[in-house]
Amino acid sequence: MDQQWAPHHRERLTLHTTLHNLAAPPESATVVCRFRYAPESPYSVRLDLVTSPGDQVTWVVSRDLLLAGTEELSGEGDVKIWPSRQRGDAPSLYLRLERPDVTAMFATELHPIRQWVQETYTVVPAGGESLLVDWDVLTASLLPPRTCPADHAR
């Protein structure tokens, strides 16, 4: 599988790889995927799946879930990740992504994903994530907009 691993400015990490859609016909089974990690969003990894030229679907998954999935079955609900138990061939990583209307299951090489996600922990060590979150901005984004008391008087 063709894979490129490139650190970017400000310690962002990107891995370009190929996933194999296990339910698709052979002529459309290959999906280009870009794994992205940015310290501004330290708890998550983005998976950009290129479904057709100029069109992509992005899944956001927990960085810890992805790492755990390289060792054993990890995840509940929408996202499940696990390694193969095969002997002989290069070990695979399986990803099951589920929405109410569709389920997709992919396989890719295990070792490049494991190496890449481990590298994210050198950028932001486990336990250091909360130091990078702007809690004021996050809280404001979760609360309804503030209104002035004068707005209610009208």
Solvent accessible surface area in square Angstrom, and as a share of the most:
residue,aa,sasa,rsa
1,M,101,0.45
2,D,108,0.56
3,Q,43,0.19
4,Q,110,0.49
5,W,92,0.32
6,A,37,0.29
7,P,97,0.61
8,H,85,0.38
9,H,134,0.60
10,R,153,0.56
11,E,101,0.46
12,R,80,0.29
13,L,4,0.02
14,T,10,0.06
15,L,4,0.02
16,H,64,0.29
17,T,4,0.02
18,T,20,0.12
19,L,0,0.00
20,H,61,0.27
21,N,33,0.17
22,L,89,0.44
23,A,89,0.69
24,A,27,0.21
25,P,74,0.46
26,P,122,0.77
27,E,148,0.66
28,S,64,0.41
29,A,18,0.14
30,T,83,0.49
31,V,18,0.11
32,V,78,0.45
33,C,0,0.00
34,R,77,0.28
35,F,0,0.00
36,R,83,0.30
37,Y,2,0.01
38,A,26,0.20
39,P,20,0.12
40,E,86,0.39
41,S,45,0.29
42,P,3,0.02
43,Y,107,0.41
44,S,20,0.13
45,V,1,0.00
46,R,96,0.35
47,L,0,0.00
48,D,0,0.00
49,L,6,0.03
50,V,55,0.32
51,T,79,0.46
52,S,51,0.33
53,P,136,0.85
54,G,94,0.90
55,D,77,0.40
56,Q,81,0.36
57,V,54,0.31
58,T,55,0.32
59,W,42,0.15
60,V,76,0.44
61,V,8,0.05
62,S,51,0.33
63,R,2,0.01
64,D,85,0.44
65,L,38,0.19
66,L,0,0.00
67,L,50,0.25
68,A,41,0.31
69,G,0,0.00
70,T,0,0.00
71,E,97,0.43
72,E,102,0.46
73,L,115,0.57
74,S,14,0.09
75,G,25,0.24
76,E,160,0.72
77,G,50,0.48
78,D,88,0.45
79,V,17,0.10
80,K,61,0.26
81,I,0,0.00
82,W,59,0.21
83,P,7,0.04
84,S,15,0.10
85,R,171,0.62
86,Q,92,0.41
87,R,227,0.83
88,G,86,0.83
89,D,99,0.51
90,A,65,0.50
91,P,38,0.24
92,S,21,0.13
93,L,0,0.00
94,Y,45,0.17
95,L,1,0.00
96,R,84,0.31
97,L,4,0.02
98,E,54,0.24
99,R,110,0.40
100,P,150,0.94
101,D,112,0.58
102,V,76,0.44
103,T,58,0.34
104,A,23,0.18
105,M,57,0.25
106,F,13,0.05
107,A,12,0.09
108,T,1,0.00
109,E,49,0.22
110,L,7,0.03
111,H,97,0.43
112,P,31,0.20
113,I,0,0.00
114,R,50,0.18
115,Q,99,0.44
116,W,0,0.00
117,V,0,0.00
118,Q,90,0.40
119,E,59,0.26
120,T,0,0.00
121,Y,35,0.13
122,T,96,0.56
123,V,30,0.18
124,V,6,0.03
125,P,82,0.52
126,A,75,0.58
127,G,67,0.64
128,G,16,0.16
129,E,13,0.06
130,S,47,0.30
131,L,154,0.76
132,L,83,0.41
133,V,28,0.16
134,D,86,0.44
135,W,130,0.46
136,D,117,0.61
137,V,96,0.55
138,L,71,0.35
139,T,68,0.39
140,A,70,0.54
141,S,82,0.53
142,L,134,0.67
143,L,110,0.54
144,P,105,0.66
145,P,122,0.77
146,R,235,0.86
147,T,82,0.48
148,C,79,0.47
149,P,115,0.72
150,A,63,0.49
151,D,71,0.37
152,H,138,0.62
153,A,91,0.70
154,R,230,0.84
